[in-house]
Amino acid sequence: MLIEFRVSNYRSIGEEQILSLIPAPRQKEYMDNIVFNGKHNALNAIAIYGANGSGKSNLLLAMGLLDKLIYLSARSTSTTKLPYDPFLLREGWDSRPTKFEITFIINDNRYRYGLEFKKEEIVSEWLYRKSQGREVILFLREGETIDASSGLKGNPKIIDAAIEATRSNALFLSTCDMFNVEEAKIIFQWFKHFNKIDGIDTEDEEIRTVSMWDNETDRDDIVQYILRLNLGLDGIDISKKDFDEKDLPKNIDSKTRNLLIKKLSDSQSYSVQAIHKMYSSDGMETGKNLFWNFDERESKGTNKALHLSGPILWALKNGGVLIIDEIEAKMHPLLTLDTIKIFLSKERNPNNAQLIFATHDTNLLTYSELRRDQIYFTEKNKWESTEIYSLSDFIYLDKNGSSKIEKERPDTDKEKRYFEGRYGAIPFLGSFKGLKSNTNGKKG
């Protein structure tokens, strides 16, 4: 269960921004949107709105980058550069570290893990755990100095070896996992259920769908998921076969051919087929089916539905966090709405998977049954740094500019108010004077 994510000095994000999944107090609408893990609770979905260029994607990129750093860090080389990409629009910030921190729940324990890094080094790193009573330090790192407490679960000699083996550009948490330190392995299992997707470019996600096809239960779930979307299909089929050098193009040179054969010799290829009903000349069903290549003949939206079916069903089956940028891209609004409703449903999401998505689809403000604390906005401040805020934090001002206790009501028309600019986070459109007319009134 994800509780909170913090980020500072990354791309368009300057000062620290906090995405919290802790339910806001005194909000009683859609109580089923709160999920529980022991004594802890969190929201099952977060929607993020904002103008183009306001930083929605950068917030989600930061979450995905933390995941990649954790998995790839200890496996990189001593000369590998870290993906340092600081905020550049204020003097001196290009020399400050980027900071990520994430808080999450595993087996009723609350973990808080974070790091600061620059291009060539991990500046600091920390891990805390809270079970009963106060939060305890598991390890603290400043530069190359790492202090692990006795509370970190694992063999002390192996932990000491991990400390010695941790490079300046590698994470201690990742090195501990490589050394099979017990608590690090537990945390890595949690991050296995942390998945970030680009909603525009979803082709790579098809691999997750294909990898699930061999399991009969997963295969049935994928087919049923696709069929219930009413995309005009009568089914799908995925076939796999071992690599055959005969399938390589005939016009490539022998050196390239030999390299490809060596690289692909133990691999498999796959083919996804769409199944459609065949009809007679008078438009009646014949009971026959026609198969064709899914990618070539189905629409972009239908292909995206297939690509996302694997990650969505995997998250629902295993729990965890699914992050999707531009969730509505290439999709009909009703299909986007259905995806969100799956995660909001206790029945269809029994393992309490969480969905975080960025979108421009304002229909969801009306129809998705999201709580006010599940709706976030991104906006640039006066020095063009991204700031995020929740609708539940929105307070109205009186005519004198003093804040009133009154907050946004749960039954207000959120879509209408968003378009009116009451929540901010919308484009400001200036005048366009690019076309000029000559003295004859013709465009010049």
Contacts in CASP RR format, 6 or more apart in sequence:
PFRMAT RR
TARGET T0000
AUTHOR 0000-0000-0000
METHOD contacts of the structure
MODEL  1
MLIEFRVSNYRSIGEEQILSLIPAPRQKEYMDNIVFNGKHNALNAIAIYG
ANGSGKSNLLLAMGLLDKLIYLSARSTSTTKLPYDPFLLREGWDSRPTKF
EITFIINDNRYRYGLEFKKEEIVSEWLYRKSQGREVILFLREGETIDASS
GLKGNPKIIDAAIEATRSNALFLSTCDMFNVEEAKIIFQWFKHFNKIDGI
DTEDEEIRTVSMWDNETDRDDIVQYILRLNLGLDGIDISKKDFDEKDLPK
NIDSKTRNLLIKKLSDSQSYSVQAIHKMYSSDGMETGKNLFWNFDERESK
GTNKALHLSGPILWALKNGGVLIIDEIEAKMHPLLTLDTIKIFLSKERNP
NNAQLIFATHDTNLLTYSELRRDQIYFTEKNKWESTEIYSLSDFIYLDKN
GSSKIEKERPDTDKEKRYFEGRYGAIPFLGSFKGLKSNTNGKKG
1 35 0 8 1.000
1 37 0 8 1.000
1 40 0 8 1.000
1 42 0 8 1.000
1 104 0 8 1.000
1 105 0 8 1.000
1 320 0 8 1.000
1 352 0 8 1.000
1 354 0 8 1.000
2 21 0 8 1.000
2 42 0 8 1.000
2 102 0 8 1.000
2 103 0 8 1.000
2 104 0 8 1.000
2 194 0 8 1.000
2 320 0 8 1.000
2 321 0 8 1.000
2 354 0 8 1.000
2 356 0 8 1.000
3 20 0 8 1.000
3 21 0 8 1.000
3 22 0 8 1.000
3 40 0 8 1.000
3 42 0 8 1.000
3 103 0 8 1.000
3 104 0 8 1.000
3 105 0 8 1.000
3 110 0 8 1.000
4 18 0 8 1.000
4 19 0 8 1.000
4 20 0 8 1.000
4 21 0 8 1.000
4 22 0 8 1.000
4 101 0 8 1.000
4 102 0 8 1.000
4 103 0 8 1.000
5 18 0 8 1.000
5 19 0 8 1.000
5 62 0 8 1.000
5 63 0 8 1.000
5 100 0 8 1.000
5 101 0 8 1.000
5 102 0 8 1.000
5 103 0 8 1.000
6 16 0 8 1.000
6 17 0 8 1.000
6 18 0 8 1.000
6 19 0 8 1.000
6 99 0 8 1.000
6 100 0 8 1.000
6 101 0 8 1.000
6 102 0 8 1.000
7 13 0 8 1.000
7 16 0 8 1.000
7 17 0 8 1.000
7 59 0 8 1.000
7 62 0 8 1.000
7 63 0 8 1.000
7 98 0 8 1.000
7 99 0 8 1.000
7 100 0 8 1.000
7 101 0 8 1.000
8 14 0 8 1.000
8 15 0 8 1.000
8 16 0 8 1.000
8 17 0 8 1.000
8 98 0 8 1.000
8 99 0 8 1.000
9 86 0 8 1.000
9 87 0 8 1.000
9 93 0 8 1.000
9 96 0 8 1.000
9 97 0 8 1.000
9 98 0 8 1.000
9 99 0 8 1.000
10 58 0 8 1.000
10 61 0 8 1.000
10 62 0 8 1.000
10 65 0 8 1.000
10 85 0 8 1.000
10 86 0 8 1.000
10 87 0 8 1.000
10 98 0 8 1.000
10 100 0 8 1.000
11 55 0 8 1.000
11 58 0 8 1.000
11 61 0 8 1.000
11 62 0 8 1.000
11 85 0 8 1.000
11 86 0 8 1.000
11 87 0 8 1.000
12 53 0 8 1.000
12 54 0 8 1.000
12 55 0 8 1.000
12 58 0 8 1.000
12 87 0 8 1.000
12 380 0 8 1.000
12 384 0 8 1.000
12 385 0 8 1.000
12 386 0 8 1.000
13 55 0 8 1.000
13 58 0 8 1.000
13 59 0 8 1.000
13 62 0 8 1.000
13 87 0 8 1.000
13 385 0 8 1.000
13 386 0 8 1.000
14 87 0 8 1.000
14 90 0 8 1.000
14 93 0 8 1.000
14 385 0 8 1.000
14 386 0 8 1.000
15 385 0 8 1.000
15 387 0 8 1.000
16 99 0 8 1.000
17 59 0 8 1.000
17 386 0 8 1.000
17 387 0 8 1.000
17 388 0 8 1.000
18 388 0 8 1.000
19 46 0 8 1.000
19 59 0 8 1.000
19 356 0 8 1.000
19 376 0 8 1.000
19 388 0 8 1.000
20 390 0 8 1.000
21 42 0 8 1.000
21 43 0 8 1.000
21 46 0 8 1.000
21 354 0 8 1.000
22 41 0 8 1.000
22 42 0 8 1.000
22 43 0 8 1.000
23 34 0 8 1.000
23 41 0 8 1.000
23 42 0 8 1.000
23 43 0 8 1.000
23 371 0 8 1.000
23 373 0 8 1.000
24 371 0 8 1.000
24 372 0 8 1.000
24 373 0 8 1.000
24 390 0 8 1.000
24 392 0 8 1.000
24 393 0 8 1.000
27 371 0 8 1.000
27 372 0 8 1.000
27 373 0 8 1.000
27 392 0 8 1.000
27 410 0 8 1.000
28 410 0 8 1.000
29 371 0 8 1.000
29 372 0 8 1.000
29 410 0 8 1.000
30 344 0 8 1.000
30 369 0 8 1.000
30 370 0 8 1.000
30 371 0 8 1.000
32 344 0 8 1.000
32 346 0 8 1.000
33 43 0 8 1.000
33 44 0 8 1.000
33 45 0 8 1.000
33 344 0 8 1.000
33 369 0 8 1.000
33 370 0 8 1.000
33 371 0 8 1.000
33 374 0 8 1.000
34 41 0 8 1.000
34 42 0 8 1.000
34 43 0 8 1.000
34 44 0 8 1.000
35 41 0 8 1.000
35 42 0 8 1.000
35 43 0 8 1.000
35 44 0 8 1.000
35 352 0 8 1.000
35 354 0 8 1.000
36 352 0 8 1.000
37 105 0 8 1.000
37 108 0 8 1.000
37 352 0 8 1.000
38 108 0 8 1.000
39 108 0 8 1.000
40 105 0 8 1.000
40 108 0 8 1.000
40 110 0 8 1.000
42 105 0 8 1.000
42 354 0 8 1.000
43 354 0 8 1.000
43 371 0 8 1.000
43 373 0 8 1.000
43 374 0 8 1.000
44 343 0 8 1.000
44 344 0 8 1.000
44 349 0 8 1.000
44 352 0 8 1.000
44 353 0 8 1.000
44 354 0 8 1.000
44 355 0 8 1.000
45 340 0 8 1.000
45 343 0 8 1.000
45 344 0 8 1.000
45 354 0 8 1.000
45 355 0 8 1.000
45 356 0 8 1.000
45 357 0 8 1.000
45 370 0 8 1.000
45 374 0 8 1.000
46 354 0 8 1.000
46 355 0 8 1.000
46 356 0 8 1.000
46 357 0 8 1.000
46 374 0 8 1.000
46 375 0 8 1.000
46 376 0 8 1.000
47 340 0 8 1.000
47 357 0 8 1.000
47 358 0 8 1.000
47 359 0 8 1.000
47 364 0 8 1.000
47 365 0 8 1.000
47 368 0 8 1.000
47 370 0 8 1.000
47 374 0 8 1.000
47 375 0 8 1.000
47 376 0 8 1.000
48 56 0 8 1.000
48 59 0 8 1.000
48 60 0 8 1.000
48 356 0 8 1.000
48 357 0 8 1.000
48 358 0 8 1.000
48 359 0 8 1.000
48 376 0 8 1.000
48 377 0 8 1.000
48 378 0 8 1.000
48 388 0 8 1.000
49 56 0 8 1.000
49 358 0 8 1.000
49 359 0 8 1.000
49 360 0 8 1.000
49 362 0 8 1.000
49 365 0 8 1.000
49 375 0 8 1.000
49 376 0 8 1.000
49 377 0 8 1.000
49 378 0 8 1.000
49 418 0 8 1.000
49 423 0 8 1.000
49 425 0 8 1.000
50 56 0 8 1.000
50 360 0 8 1.000
50 377 0 8 1.000
50 378 0 8 1.000
50 379 0 8 1.000
50 425 0 8 1.000
50 426 0 8 1.000
51 379 0 8 1.000
51 425 0 8 1.000
51 426 0 8 1.000
51 427 0 8 1.000
51 428 0 8 1.000
52 427 0 8 1.000
53 380 0 8 1.000
54 378 0 8 1.000
54 379 0 8 1.000
54 380 0 8 1.000
54 386 0 8 1.000
54 425 0 8 1.000
55 378 0 8 1.000
55 380 0 8 1.000
55 386 0 8 1.000
56 325 0 8 1.000
56 358 0 8 1.000
56 378 0 8 1.000
57 325 0 8 1.000
57 326 0 8 1.000
57 358 0 8 1.000
58 386 0 8 1.000
59 358 0 8 1.000
59 378 0 8 1.000
59 386 0 8 1.000
59 388 0 8 1.000
60 196 0 8 1.000
60 323 0 8 1.000
60 325 0 8 1.000
60 356 0 8 1.000
60 358 0 8 1.000
61 196 0 8 1.000
61 325 0 8 1.000
62 100 0 8 1.000
63 102 0 8 1.000
63 196 0 8 1.000
63 323 0 8 1.000
63 356 0 8 1.000
64 194 0 8 1.000
64 196 0 8 1.000
64 323 0 8 1.000
65 83 0 8 1.000
65 100 0 8 1.000
66 100 0 8 1.000
66 102 0 8 1.000
67 191 0 8 1.000
67 194 0 8 1.000
67 195 0 8 1.000
67 196 0 8 1.000
68 83 0 8 1.000
69 82 0 8 1.000
69 83 0 8 1.000
69 100 0 8 1.000
69 115 0 8 1.000
69 117 0 8 1.000
69 171 0 8 1.000
69 174 0 8 1.000
70 171 0 8 1.000
70 173 0 8 1.000
70 174 0 8 1.000
70 188 0 8 1.000
70 191 0 8 1.000
71 174 0 8 1.000
71 188 0 8 1.000
71 191 0 8 1.000
72 174 0 8 1.000
73 169 0 8 1.000
73 170 0 8 1.000
73 171 0 8 1.000
73 174 0 8 1.000
73 175 0 8 1.000
74 166 0 8 1.000
74 170 0 8 1.000
74 171 0 8 1.000
74 174 0 8 1.000
74 175 0 8 1.000
74 177 0 8 1.000
74 178 0 8 1.000
75 174 0 8 1.000
75 178 0 8 1.000
76 169 0 8 1.000
76 170 0 8 1.000
78 167 0 8 1.000
78 169 0 8 1.000
80 169 0 8 1.000
81 119 0 8 1.000
81 120 0 8 1.000
81 169 0 8 1.000
82 117 0 8 1.000
82 118 0 8 1.000
82 119 0 8 1.000
82 120 0 8 1.000
82 121 0 8 1.000
82 122 0 8 1.000
82 169 0 8 1.000
84 98 0 8 1.000
84 117 0 8 1.000
84 118 0 8 1.000
84 119 0 8 1.000
85 98 0 8 1.000
86 93 0 8 1.000
86 94 0 8 1.000
86 96 0 8 1.000
86 98 0 8 1.000
87 93 0 8 1.000
87 94 0 8 1.000
87 385 0 8 1.000
88 94 0 8 1.000
89 383 0 8 1.000
89 384 0 8 1.000
89 385 0 8 1.000
90 383 0 8 1.000
90 385 0 8 1.000
95 118 0 8 1.000
97 116 0 8 1.000
97 117 0 8 1.000
97 118 0 8 1.000
97 123 0 8 1.000
97 124 0 8 1.000
98 116 0 8 1.000
98 117 0 8 1.000
98 118 0 8 1.000
99 114 0 8 1.000
99 115 0 8 1.000
99 116 0 8 1.000
100 114 0 8 1.000
100 115 0 8 1.000
101 112 0 8 1.000
101 113 0 8 1.000
101 114 0 8 1.000
101 115 0 8 1.000
102 112 0 8 1.000
102 113 0 8 1.000
102 114 0 8 1.000
103 110 0 8 1.000
103 111 0 8 1.000
103 112 0 8 1.000
103 113 0 8 1.000
104 110 0 8 1.000
104 111 0 8 1.000
104 113 0 8 1.000
104 190 0 8 1.000
105 111 0 8 1.000
106 186 0 8 1.000
106 187 0 8 1.000
106 190 0 8 1.000
107 186 0 8 1.000
108 131 0 8 1.000
109 129 0 8 1.000
109 130 0 8 1.000
109 131 0 8 1.000
110 129 0 8 1.000
110 130 0 8 1.000
110 131 0 8 1.000
110 135 0 8 1.000
111 127 0 8 1.000
111 128 0 8 1.000
111 129 0 8 1.000
111 130 0 8 1.000
111 187 0 8 1.000
111 190 0 8 1.000
112 126 0 8 1.000
112 127 0 8 1.000
112 128 0 8 1.000
112 129 0 8 1.000
112 130 0 8 1.000
112 135 0 8 1.000
113 126 0 8 1.000
113 127 0 8 1.000
113 128 0 8 1.000
113 173 0 8 1.000
113 187 0 8 1.000
114 125 0 8 1.000
114 126 0 8 1.000
114 127 0 8 1.000
115 122 0 8 1.000
115 123 0 8 1.000
115 124 0 8 1.000
115 125 0 8 1.000
115 126 0 8 1.000
115 171 0 8 1.000
116 122 0 8 1.000
116 123 0 8 1.000
116 124 0 8 1.000
116 125 0 8 1.000
117 123 0 8 1.000
120 168 0 8 1.000
120 169 0 8 1.000
121 143 0 8 1.000
121 168 0 8 1.000
121 169 0 8 1.000
122 141 0 8 1.000
122 143 0 8 1.000
122 168 0 8 1.000
122 169 0 8 1.000
122 170 0 8 1.000
122 171 0 8 1.000
122 172 0 8 1.000
123 142 0 8 1.000
123 143 0 8 1.000
124 140 0 8 1.000
124 141 0 8 1.000
124 142 0 8 1.000
124 143 0 8 1.000
125 139 0 8 1.000
125 140 0 8 1.000
125 141 0 8 1.000
125 146 0 8 1.000
125 171 0 8 1.000
125 172 0 8 1.000
125 173 0 8 1.000
126 137 0 8 1.000
126 139 0 8 1.000
126 140 0 8 1.000
126 141 0 8 1.000
127 137 0 8 1.000
127 138 0 8 1.000
127 139 0 8 1.000
127 152 0 8 1.000
127 173 0 8 1.000
127 187 0 8 1.000
128 135 0 8 1.000
128 136 0 8 1.000
128 137 0 8 1.000
128 138 0 8 1.000
129 135 0 8 1.000
129 136 0 8 1.000
129 138 0 8 1.000
129 151 0 8 1.000
129 183 0 8 1.000
130 136 0 8 1.000
136 149 0 8 1.000
136 151 0 8 1.000
137 149 0 8 1.000
138 148 0 8 1.000
138 149 0 8 1.000
138 151 0 8 1.000
138 152 0 8 1.000
138 183 0 8 1.000
139 146 0 8 1.000
139 147 0 8 1.000
139 148 0 8 1.000
139 149 0 8 1.000
139 152 0 8 1.000
139 172 0 8 1.000
140 146 0 8 1.000
140 147 0 8 1.000
141 147 0 8 1.000
141 172 0 8 1.000
143 168 0 8 1.000
144 166 0 8 1.000
144 168 0 8 1.000
146 163 0 8 1.000
146 166 0 8 1.000
146 172 0 8 1.000
148 159 0 8 1.000
148 163 0 8 1.000
150 156 0 8 1.000
152 159 0 8 1.000
152 181 0 8 1.000
152 183 0 8 1.000
153 181 0 8 1.000
153 182 0 8 1.000
153 183 0 8 1.000
153 186 0 8 1.000
154 181 0 8 1.000
154 182 0 8 1.000
154 183 0 8 1.000
155 181 0 8 1.000
155 182 0 8 1.000
158 179 0 8 1.000
158 180 0 8 1.000
158 181 0 8 1.000
159 176 0 8 1.000
159 179 0 8 1.000
159 181 0 8 1.000
161 179 0 8 1.000
162 172 0 8 1.000
162 175 0 8 1.000
162 176 0 8 1.000
162 178 0 8 1.000
162 179 0 8 1.000
162 181 0 8 1.000
163 172 0 8 1.000
165 175 0 8 1.000
165 179 0 8 1.000
166 172 0 8 1.000
166 175 0 8 1.000
173 184 0 8 1.000
173 187 0 8 1.000
174 184 0 8 1.000
176 183 0 8 1.000
176 184 0 8 1.000
177 184 0 8 1.000
177 185 0 8 1.000
177 187 0 8 1.000
177 188 0 8 1.000
190 320 0 8 1.000
193 315 0 8 1.000
193 318 0 8 1.000
193 319 0 8 1.000
193 320 0 8 1.000
193 321 0 8 1.000
194 320 0 8 1.000
194 321 0 8 1.000
194 323 0 8 1.000
195 311 0 8 1.000
195 314 0 8 1.000
195 315 0 8 1.000
195 321 0 8 1.000
195 322 0 8 1.000
195 323 0 8 1.000
196 323 0 8 1.000
196 324 0 8 1.000
196 325 0 8 1.000
197 205 0 8 1.000
197 308 0 8 1.000
197 311 0 8 1.000
197 322 0 8 1.000
197 323 0 8 1.000
197 324 0 8 1.000
197 325 0 8 1.000
198 325 0 8 1.000
198 326 0 8 1.000
199 304 0 8 1.000
199 308 0 8 1.000
199 324 0 8 1.000
199 325 0 8 1.000
199 326 0 8 1.000
199 327 0 8 1.000
199 329 0 8 1.000
200 325 0 8 1.000
200 326 0 8 1.000
200 329 0 8 1.000
200 330 0 8 1.000
202 303 0 8 1.000
202 304 0 8 1.000
202 307 0 8 1.000
202 308 0 8 1.000
203 307 0 8 1.000
205 307 0 8 1.000
205 308 0 8 1.000
205 310 0 8 1.000
205 311 0 8 1.000
206 272 0 8 1.000
206 306 0 8 1.000
206 307 0 8 1.000
208 310 0 8 1.000
208 311 0 8 1.000
208 314 0 8 1.000
209 222 0 8 1.000
209 238 0 8 1.000
209 306 0 8 1.000
209 307 0 8 1.000
209 309 0 8 1.000
209 310 0 8 1.000
209 311 0 8 1.000
210 238 0 8 1.000
210 240 0 8 1.000
210 270 0 8 1.000
210 272 0 8 1.000
212 218 0 8 1.000
212 219 0 8 1.000
212 222 0 8 1.000
212 310 0 8 1.000
212 313 0 8 1.000
212 314 0 8 1.000
213 219 0 8 1.000
213 222 0 8 1.000
213 238 0 8 1.000
213 240 0 8 1.000
218 313 0 8 1.000
218 317 0 8 1.000
221 313 0 8 1.000
221 317 0 8 1.000
222 236 0 8 1.000
222 309 0 8 1.000
222 310 0 8 1.000
222 313 0 8 1.000
223 235 0 8 1.000
223 236 0 8 1.000
225 309 0 8 1.000
225 312 0 8 1.000
225 313 0 8 1.000
226 233 0 8 1.000
226 235 0 8 1.000
226 236 0 8 1.000
226 305 0 8 1.000
226 306 0 8 1.000
226 309 0 8 1.000
227 233 0 8 1.000
227 235 0 8 1.000
229 305 0 8 1.000
229 335 0 8 1.000
229 338 0 8 1.000
231 298 0 8 1.000
231 302 0 8 1.000
231 305 0 8 1.000
232 276 0 8 1.000
233 274 0 8 1.000
233 275 0 8 1.000
233 276 0 8 1.000
233 302 0 8 1.000
234 275 0 8 1.000
234 276 0 8 1.000
234 277 0 8 1.000
234 289 0 8 1.000
235 274 0 8 1.000
235 275 0 8 1.000
236 272 0 8 1.000
236 273 0 8 1.000
236 274 0 8 1.000
236 275 0 8 1.000
236 294 0 8 1.000
236 306 0 8 1.000
237 272 0 8 1.000
237 273 0 8 1.000
237 275 0 8 1.000
237 291 0 8 1.000
238 270 0 8 1.000
238 271 0 8 1.000
238 272 0 8 1.000
238 273 0 8 1.000
239 270 0 8 1.000
239 271 0 8 1.000
239 273 0 8 1.000
240 268 0 8 1.000
240 269 0 8 1.000
240 270 0 8 1.000
240 271 0 8 1.000
241 268 0 8 1.000
241 269 0 8 1.000
241 270 0 8 1.000
242 267 0 8 1.000
242 268 0 8 1.000
243 264 0 8 1.000
243 265 0 8 1.000
243 266 0 8 1.000
243 267 0 8 1.000
243 268 0 8 1.000
243 269 0 8 1.000
245 257 0 8 1.000
245 261 0 8 1.000
247 269 0 8 1.000
248 257 0 8 1.000
248 260 0 8 1.000
248 261 0 8 1.000
252 260 0 8 1.000
271 293 0 8 1.000
272 293 0 8 1.000
272 294 0 8 1.000
272 295 0 8 1.000
272 306 0 8 1.000
273 291 0 8 1.000
273 292 0 8 1.000
273 293 0 8 1.000
273 294 0 8 1.000
274 291 0 8 1.000
274 292 0 8 1.000
274 293 0 8 1.000
274 294 0 8 1.000
274 297 0 8 1.000
274 298 0 8 1.000
274 302 0 8 1.000
275 289 0 8 1.000
275 290 0 8 1.000
275 291 0 8 1.000
276 289 0 8 1.000
276 290 0 8 1.000
276 291 0 8 1.000
276 292 0 8 1.000
277 285 0 8 1.000
277 286 0 8 1.000
277 287 0 8 1.000
277 288 0 8 1.000
277 289 0 8 1.000
277 290 0 8 1.000
278 285 0 8 1.000
278 286 0 8 1.000
278 287 0 8 1.000
278 288 0 8 1.000
278 289 0 8 1.000
278 290 0 8 1.000
279 285 0 8 1.000
279 286 0 8 1.000
280 286 0 8 1.000
294 302 0 8 1.000
294 303 0 8 1.000
294 306 0 8 1.000
295 303 0 8 1.000
298 306 0 8 1.000
300 330 0 8 1.000
301 330 0 8 1.000
301 331 0 8 1.000
301 332 0 8 1.000
301 335 0 8 1.000
303 330 0 8 1.000
304 329 0 8 1.000
304 330 0 8 1.000
304 331 0 8 1.000
305 331 0 8 1.000
305 335 0 8 1.000
308 324 0 8 1.000
308 339 0 8 1.000
311 322 0 8 1.000
312 322 0 8 1.000
312 339 0 8 1.000
312 342 0 8 1.000
315 321 0 8 1.000
315 322 0 8 1.000
315 353 0 8 1.000
315 355 0 8 1.000
316 342 0 8 1.000
316 343 0 8 1.000
316 348 0 8 1.000
316 349 0 8 1.000
316 351 0 8 1.000
316 353 0 8 1.000
317 351 0 8 1.000
318 351 0 8 1.000
318 353 0 8 1.000
319 351 0 8 1.000
319 352 0 8 1.000
319 353 0 8 1.000
320 351 0 8 1.000
320 352 0 8 1.000
320 353 0 8 1.000
320 354 0 8 1.000
321 353 0 8 1.000
321 354 0 8 1.000
321 355 0 8 1.000
321 356 0 8 1.000
322 343 0 8 1.000
322 353 0 8 1.000
322 354 0 8 1.000
322 355 0 8 1.000
322 356 0 8 1.000
323 355 0 8 1.000
323 356 0 8 1.000
323 357 0 8 1.000
324 355 0 8 1.000
324 356 0 8 1.000
324 357 0 8 1.000
324 358 0 8 1.000
325 357 0 8 1.000
325 358 0 8 1.000
326 358 0 8 1.000
326 359 0 8 1.000
326 360 0 8 1.000
327 336 0 8 1.000
327 339 0 8 1.000
327 340 0 8 1.000
327 357 0 8 1.000
327 358 0 8 1.000
327 359 0 8 1.000
327 361 0 8 1.000
328 336 0 8 1.000
328 359 0 8 1.000
328 360 0 8 1.000
328 361 0 8 1.000
333 361 0 8 1.000
333 363 0 8 1.000
333 364 0 8 1.000
336 359 0 8 1.000
336 361 0 8 1.000
336 364 0 8 1.000
337 363 0 8 1.000
337 364 0 8 1.000
337 367 0 8 1.000
337 368 0 8 1.000
339 355 0 8 1.000
340 355 0 8 1.000
340 357 0 8 1.000
340 364 0 8 1.000
340 368 0 8 1.000
340 370 0 8 1.000
341 348 0 8 1.000
341 368 0 8 1.000
341 369 0 8 1.000
342 348 0 8 1.000
342 349 0 8 1.000
343 349 0 8 1.000
343 353 0 8 1.000
343 354 0 8 1.000
343 355 0 8 1.000
344 368 0 8 1.000
344 369 0 8 1.000
344 370 0 8 1.000
362 415 0 8 1.000
362 418 0 8 1.000
362 419 0 8 1.000
363 415 0 8 1.000
364 370 0 8 1.000
365 375 0 8 1.000
365 414 0 8 1.000
365 415 0 8 1.000
365 418 0 8 1.000
366 413 0 8 1.000
366 414 0 8 1.000
366 415 0 8 1.000
371 392 0 8 1.000
371 410 0 8 1.000
372 390 0 8 1.000
372 391 0 8 1.000
372 392 0 8 1.000
372 394 0 8 1.000
372 407 0 8 1.000
372 408 0 8 1.000
372 410 0 8 1.000
373 390 0 8 1.000
373 391 0 8 1.000
373 392 0 8 1.000
375 390 0 8 1.000
375 391 0 8 1.000
375 392 0 8 1.000
375 414 0 8 1.000
376 388 0 8 1.000
376 389 0 8 1.000
376 390 0 8 1.000
376 391 0 8 1.000
377 388 0 8 1.000
377 389 0 8 1.000
377 390 0 8 1.000
377 391 0 8 1.000
377 423 0 8 1.000
377 424 0 8 1.000
377 425 0 8 1.000
378 386 0 8 1.000
378 387 0 8 1.000
378 388 0 8 1.000
378 425 0 8 1.000
379 386 0 8 1.000
379 387 0 8 1.000
379 389 0 8 1.000
379 424 0 8 1.000
379 425 0 8 1.000
380 386 0 8 1.000
380 387 0 8 1.000
381 387 0 8 1.000
391 408 0 8 1.000
391 414 0 8 1.000
391 423 0 8 1.000
392 407 0 8 1.000
392 408 0 8 1.000
394 407 0 8 1.000
394 408 0 8 1.000
394 423 0 8 1.000
395 403 0 8 1.000
395 404 0 8 1.000
395 405 0 8 1.000
395 406 0 8 1.000
395 407 0 8 1.000
396 403 0 8 1.000
396 404 0 8 1.000
396 406 0 8 1.000
396 407 0 8 1.000
396 408 0 8 1.000
397 403 0 8 1.000
397 404 0 8 1.000
398 404 0 8 1.000
408 414 0 8 1.000
408 417 0 8 1.000
417 423 0 8 1.000
418 424 0 8 1.000
418 425 0 8 1.000
418 426 0 8 1.000
419 426 0 8 1.000
435 443 0 8 1.000
435 444 0 8 1.000
436 443 0 8 1.000
436 444 0 8 1.000
437 443 0 8 1.000
437 444 0 8 1.000
438 444 0 8 1.000
END
